[in-house]
Amino acid sequence: MVTTISFDSSTRPIYTHLEPIVDLILQHGNELARPYRWGENRSGFFCFLAKPIDFDLIESTFVLPETVRLVRSEGSVECDVTWATIKGGMALGV
């Protein structure tokens, strides 16, 4: 079954539409690279994962809006509306 990811500007936090992607990745063996799930810096919200992102898994599970990009060269999933990013292959740390 393929699930459609959609962004609703009235939903908070603004990265809520990316949560199913994080859930899927974690359920398939990845882990958080920080003690928290989402952080925020001047560039926006971010979720750091310890292992590389399985882009094929995401593509086979979700239909993504044009504003959510799989950036294989950067190892990330990025939202062009909210500036929220899921980044894989990050060193475990604090």
Backbone as ProteinMPNN parsed JSONL, in Angstrom:
{"seq_chain_A": "MVTTISFDSSTRPIYTHLEPIVDLILQHGNELARPYRWGENRSGFFCFLAKPIDFDLIESTFVLPETVRLVRSEGSVECDVTWATIKGGMALGV", "coords_chain_A": {"N_chain_A": [[0.836, -1.184, 0.0], [0.568, 2.171, -0.87], [1.146, 5.311, 0.529], [-0.003, 8.647, 0.559], [1.828, 11.541, 1.091], [1.131, 14.627, 2.471], [1.187, 18.176, 2.798], [-0.009, 20.387, 5.224], [-0.541, 23.603, 5.896], [-1.646, 24.595, 8.226], [-1.156, 22.805, 10.213], [0.633, 21.932, 13.109], [3.519, 20.657, 14.798], [5.415, 22.178, 12.096], [6.758, 20.251, 10.664], [5.274, 17.957, 10.687], [4.182, 16.525, 8.511], [6.353, 15.093, 7.626], [6.833, 13.207, 9.509], [5.722, 10.52, 9.161], [7.605, 9.488, 7.374], [9.999, 9.496, 8.857], [9.18, 7.733, 10.882], [8.856, 5.339, 9.374], [11.494, 4.871, 8.443], [12.842, 4.512, 10.874], [11.513, 2.247, 11.817], [12.536, 0.363, 10.137], [15.112, -0.173, 10.924], [16.941, 1.98, 11.107], [18.337, 4.569, 13.204], [17.991, 7.239, 15.597], [20.344, 9.869, 15.488], [20.837, 11.665, 17.408], [19.953, 12.569, 20.822], [17.413, 13.532, 20.702], [14.452, 13.757, 18.654], [13.672, 15.752, 16.747], [15.372, 18.713, 15.951], [16.196, 22.227, 15.972], [17.556, 24.834, 14.05], [19.018, 27.831, 12.68], [18.469, 27.33, 10.038], [16.182, 25.846, 9.994], [13.963, 23.115, 10.944], [15.317, 19.91, 11.836], [16.008, 16.417, 11.508], [18.201, 14.068, 12.532], [19.615, 11.104, 11.41], [21.286, 8.037, 12.155], [22.155, 6.07, 10.302], [22.52, 5.699, 6.707], [19.881, 6.971, 4.608], [17.226, 5.015, 3.393], [16.27, 5.377, 0.405], [14.876, 4.025, -1.607], [13.039, 2.53, -0.132], [11.429, 4.584, 0.903], [10.363, 5.644, -1.494], [8.899, 3.448, -2.381], [6.918, 3.31, -0.552], [5.628, 5.752, -0.127], [3.841, 8.445, -1.737], [5.115, 11.366, -2.671], [4.743, 14.919, -2.234], [5.537, 17.516, -4.636], [7.051, 19.341, -3.284], [8.527, 18.027, -1.394], [11.593, 16.681, -1.388], [13.749, 14.033, -2.371], [16.995, 13.882, -1.75], [19.448, 12.41, -2.858], [22.22, 12.756, -3.265], [22.967, 14.279, -1.115], [22.132, 12.761, 0.951], [19.629, 13.132, 2.131], [16.226, 14.1, 3.023], [14.206, 16.646, 2.026], [12.136, 19.444, 2.682], [10.757, 21.886, 0.741], [8.993, 23.846, 1.459], [8.752, 24.106, 4.266], [11.349, 24.019, 5.102], [12.285, 21.956, 6.598], [14.327, 19.152, 7.345], [15.368, 15.807, 6.864], [18.11, 13.983, 7.657], [20.427, 11.548, 6.804], [23.039, 9.193, 7.818], [24.53, 10.422, 9.791], [26.899, 11.101, 12.356], [26.751, 9.476, 15.501], [25.844, 11.308, 18.338], [25.686, 14.145, 20.556]], "CA_chain_A": [[0.0, 0.0, 0.0], [1.314, 3.421, -0.96], [0.499, 6.392, 1.268], [0.324, 9.983, 0.06], [2.273, 12.535, 2.069], [0.67, 15.962, 2.081], [1.507, 19.258, 3.725], [-1.109, 21.264, 5.608], [0.117, 24.745, 6.538], [-2.233, 24.895, 9.533], [-0.754, 21.759, 11.158], [1.864, 22.174, 13.861], [4.625, 21.413, 14.236], [5.394, 22.267, 10.633], [7.368, 19.056, 10.061], [4.374, 16.821, 10.926], [4.008, 15.728, 7.287], [7.536, 14.263, 7.44], [6.889, 12.208, 10.583], [5.574, 9.14, 8.668], [8.864, 9.078, 6.744], [10.909, 9.176, 9.962], [8.671, 6.498, 11.501], [9.174, 4.221, 8.489], [12.938, 4.654, 8.445], [13.206, 3.949, 12.183], [10.952, 0.895, 11.899], [13.343, -0.519, 9.295], [16.455, -0.372, 11.44], [17.769, 3.16, 11.315], [18.187, 5.086, 14.558], [18.26, 8.659, 15.747], [21.75, 10.176, 15.736], [20.857, 12.581, 18.548], [19.018, 12.117, 21.855], [16.109, 14.098, 20.382], [13.988, 13.412, 17.298], [13.746, 16.949, 15.909], [16.048, 19.886, 16.474], [15.957, 23.427, 15.163], [18.612, 25.828, 13.981], [18.591, 28.969, 11.85], [18.029, 26.83, 8.733], [14.891, 25.184, 10.132], [13.915, 21.889, 11.731], [16.088, 18.8, 11.286], [16.026, 15.116, 12.169], [19.432, 13.397, 12.127], [19.591, 9.644, 11.527], [22.637, 7.49, 12.208], [22.481, 5.304, 9.103], [22.033, 6.318, 5.468], [18.44, 6.863, 4.335], [16.824, 4.053, 2.363], [15.394, 6.129, -0.485], [13.99, 3.087, -2.301], [11.964, 2.225, 0.813], [10.534, 5.757, 0.93], [9.656, 5.712, -2.778], [7.949, 2.34, -2.525], [5.91, 3.417, 0.502], [4.944, 7.048, -0.136], [3.763, 9.384, -2.844], [5.547, 12.631, -2.078], [4.412, 16.13, -2.998], [6.692, 18.096, -5.324], [7.823, 20.16, -2.352], [9.38, 17.15, -0.584], [12.582, 16.135, -2.32], [14.738, 13.052, -1.946], [18.273, 14.399, -2.25], [20.376, 11.291, -2.667], [23.597, 13.241, -3.216], [23.185, 14.846, 0.219], [21.651, 11.805, 1.947], [18.589, 13.815, 2.904], [14.866, 14.369, 2.565], [14.064, 18.069, 2.302], [10.87, 20.093, 2.352], [11.004, 23.229, 0.225], [8.033, 24.786, 2.044], [9.005, 24.305, 5.702], [12.795, 23.953, 5.302], [12.587, 20.823, 7.479], [15.22, 18.195, 6.696], [15.743, 14.536, 7.476], [19.446, 13.713, 7.117], [20.964, 10.266, 7.213], [24.482, 9.024, 7.829], [25.127, 11.365, 10.73], [27.601, 10.472, 13.475], [26.036, 9.499, 16.777], [26.384, 12.365, 19.19], [24.755, 14.928, 21.378]], "C_chain_A": [[0.883, 1.25, 0.0], [0.488, 4.521, -0.302], [0.943, 7.73, 0.698], [0.69, 10.892, 1.221], [1.768, 13.889, 1.58], [0.979, 16.957, 3.193], [0.278, 20.104, 3.962], [-0.501, 22.407, 6.415], [-0.454, 25.088, 7.909], [-1.826, 23.884, 10.607], [0.57, 22.12, 11.81], [2.253, 20.922, 14.597], [4.69, 21.285, 12.714], [6.019, 21.066, 9.936], [6.491, 17.814, 10.22], [4.222, 15.939, 9.693], [5.196, 14.813, 7.011], [7.651, 13.147, 8.481], [6.672, 10.773, 10.078], [6.847, 8.613, 7.992], [9.869, 8.68, 7.815], [10.479, 7.873, 10.629], [9.066, 5.272, 10.678], [10.656, 3.869, 8.544], [13.382, 4.013, 9.764], [12.694, 2.519, 12.334], [11.775, -0.112, 11.096], [14.826, -0.51, 9.679], [17.355, 0.83, 11.586], [17.566, 3.616, 12.753], [18.499, 6.572, 14.579], [19.736, 8.857, 16.07], [21.918, 11.141, 16.907], [19.859, 12.083, 19.589], [17.587, 12.647, 21.632], [15.748, 13.753, 18.944], [14.135, 14.59, 16.345], [14.484, 18.051, 16.657], [15.734, 21.068, 15.569], [17.196, 24.309, 15.211], [18.155, 26.938, 13.049], [18.136, 28.558, 10.46], [16.673, 26.147, 8.788], [14.991, 23.941, 11.001], [14.706, 20.796, 11.032], [15.922, 17.563, 12.151], [17.253, 14.386, 11.64], [19.326, 11.904, 12.423], [21.004, 9.102, 11.415], [23.053, 6.803, 10.917], [21.99, 6.043, 7.855], [20.53, 6.063, 5.269], [18.203, 5.87, 3.205], [15.791, 4.737, 1.458], [14.431, 5.222, -1.244], [12.801, 2.71, -1.419], [10.946, 3.37, 0.856], [9.704, 5.803, -0.349], [8.635, 4.598, -2.949], [6.802, 2.417, -1.527], [5.056, 4.673, 0.38], [4.891, 7.678, -1.526], [4.056, 10.74, -2.218], [5.082, 13.822, -2.907], [5.687, 16.676, -3.648], [7.599, 18.873, -4.386], [8.701, 19.334, -1.408], [10.305, 16.409, -1.542], [13.48, 15.106, -1.648], [16.062, 13.469, -2.573], [19.344, 13.35, -1.959], [21.829, 11.762, -2.513], [23.965, 13.814, -1.847], [22.767, 13.882, 1.324], [20.527, 12.363, 2.781], [17.229, 13.835, 2.209], [14.602, 15.806, 2.971], [12.706, 18.583, 1.856], [11.156, 21.532, 1.952], [10.046, 24.272, 0.782], [8.422, 25.132, 3.483], [10.49, 24.386, 6.037], [13.189, 22.865, 6.298], [13.373, 19.79, 6.684], [15.383, 16.944, 7.541], [17.082, 14.178, 6.846], [19.981, 12.421, 7.693], [22.482, 10.249, 7.212], [25.202, 9.976, 8.748], [25.79, 10.592, 11.872], [26.727, 10.544, 14.733], [26.666, 10.539, 17.665], [25.307, 13.048, 19.991], [24.474, 16.255, 20.742]], "O_chain_A": [[1.827, 1.357, 0.783], [-0.713, 4.645, -0.546], [2.119, 7.925, 0.39], [-0.043, 10.997, 2.204], [1.956, 14.249, 0.418], [1.023, 16.606, 4.372], [-0.404, 20.498, 3.016], [0.004, 22.183, 7.515], [0.188, 25.801, 8.68], [-2.12, 24.084, 11.786], [1.508, 22.559, 11.144], [1.367, 20.167, 14.998], [4.086, 20.385, 12.13], [5.826, 20.884, 8.734], [6.942, 16.711, 9.909], [4.142, 14.717, 9.821], [5.071, 13.857, 6.245], [8.478, 12.246, 8.34], [7.381, 9.873, 10.528], [7.123, 7.415, 8.04], [10.522, 7.642, 7.699], [11.311, 7.01, 10.909], [9.553, 4.283, 11.225], [11.02, 2.701, 8.676], [14.195, 3.088, 9.771], [13.375, 1.675, 12.917], [11.71, -1.313, 11.356], [15.688, -0.804, 8.851], [18.446, 0.71, 12.143], [16.698, 3.089, 13.448], [19.181, 7.094, 13.697], [20.311, 8.092, 16.844], [23.041, 11.397, 17.342], [19.004, 11.257, 19.272], [16.66, 12.229, 22.326], [16.623, 13.49, 18.118], [14.668, 14.434, 15.247], [14.246, 18.286, 17.842], [15.087, 20.92, 14.532], [17.802, 24.505, 16.265], [16.985, 26.966, 12.667], [17.488, 29.342, 9.767], [16.068, 25.892, 7.746], [15.98, 23.74, 11.706], [14.768, 20.747, 9.804], [15.723, 17.651, 13.363], [17.346, 14.112, 10.443], [18.993, 11.496, 13.536], [21.826, 9.638, 10.672], [24.197, 6.944, 10.485], [21.131, 6.92, 7.952], [19.997, 5.049, 5.721], [18.898, 5.889, 2.189], [14.589, 4.677, 1.719], [13.29, 5.608, -1.497], [11.679, 2.584, -1.91], [9.738, 3.133, 0.847], [8.487, 5.98, -0.298], [7.61, 4.794, -3.6], [5.825, 1.676, -1.64], [3.88, 4.658, 0.745], [5.769, 7.47, -2.364], [3.327, 11.2, -1.339], [5.031, 13.749, -4.135], [6.793, 16.323, -3.239], [8.786, 19.044, -4.665], [9.535, 19.896, -0.697], [9.867, 15.625, -2.384], [13.913, 15.284, -0.51], [16.222, 13.411, -3.793], [20.043, 13.409, -0.948], [22.576, 11.209, -1.705], [25.136, 13.83, -1.469], [23.013, 14.144, 2.501], [20.455, 12.117, 3.985], [17.107, 13.621, 1.003], [14.757, 16.155, 4.142], [12.194, 18.211, 0.8], [11.725, 22.302, 2.726], [10.266, 25.469, 0.595], [8.423, 26.3, 3.871], [10.851, 24.782, 7.146], [14.318, 22.859, 6.79], [13.119, 19.579, 5.498], [15.518, 17.008, 8.763], [17.179, 14.08, 5.623], [19.99, 12.219, 8.907], [23.131, 11.152, 6.684], [26.364, 10.308, 8.514], [25.291, 9.549, 12.296], [26.058, 11.545, 14.985], [27.89, 10.642, 17.738], [24.172, 12.581, 20.083], [23.712, 17.052, 21.289]]}, "name": "protein", "num_of_chains": 1, "seq": "MVTTISFDSSTRPIYTHLEPIVDLILQHGNELARPYRWGENRSGFFCFLAKPIDFDLIESTFVLPETVRLVRSEGSVECDVTWATIKGGMALGV"}
